Amino acid sequence: MFVAIGIMDNAAYRSFLQVLPPVEFACVYGSSLHPSNCDKTTMTDYIIGVADPKQWHSEITGVADEIGVGVHFNPFVSWNGKLFKYGVVRMHDLLQDVHYWEKFYLCGRLQKPVHIVVDNLDVNSTNSVNLRAAVSAALLLLPSEFTEVKKIVSGQFDLFHSMYKPFLEEYEAKKLLRLSSIANNQIHISQDCDLSVDYSLVSALPPSIRNQIIMKEGVKEKLRETGRAINDTRSRVREEAANCLQRILRRRVMVSSARQAVSGLLAVGAVNASRYLARKVTKAWKSWR
């Protein structure tokens, strides 16, 4: 489910944690995990979970709690000749986001490849709920037939494949989709847009999101009429559910990103915030070229 790393790399990732107070959970994410990344100057990114962030990082966590999304990022930490960035979050907040997508911030991070360094509370297993919900959301938003999306996972295809393969196979066993191999090791995925399938996918979403979708006018009753549905009704239910889901997630991402940006600016200062933003813009520019 998560990225497997060699013993030497794992020791290197653990070494930075030795200079910090004890943690309950820690994972490495981002470009440092990219198989083709040979740039030794790349900043290593961590998410760190602790029982009490105020005790762990008392001077700066207040800003993250009041303004941000509960996680404080401290970028450009120089140690042992390398640059690090770490985000500190209360374990309760991390698990809440994984289960319920309340902020859709940390759960989104854990929907991508990460390497777990410390896991005292078995977040690895807990995250299966998050990944299953991510698959359900993706299927609702995608057409009835498609191939795996390579643009998003370029360079990390094998890592994404190993993360999501068990859930795709689970859904295939439940007759929610069909998998078939095509050229260039691509997998063709087709799904029934039947109302019973829509209901199963919506049911796998976090409760607050699921309730918003099924309470939308017309959707709830149509989801009950699985036996008498006609093709037009099927397509309209899928479209309404997908549009509703997209609006919910887009708003949560927008709000969380804005709050986190303000939190970061106030906590780390304008100089470091500008420096970090410049790096992000440069990275984005290179990816667009």
PyMOL commands that set and color helices and strands:
alter all, ss='L'
color gray80, all
select helices_A, chain A and resi 7-17+31-33+53-56+58-66+91-100+106-109+123-141+150-153+157-173+183-185+195-203+207-214+219-224+231-288
alter helices_A, ss='H'
color red, helices_A
select strands_A, chain A and resi 25-29+44-50+71-79+82-90+114-119+145-147+178-181+187-190
alter strands_A, ss='S'
color yellow, strands_A
deselect
rebuild
show_as cartoon
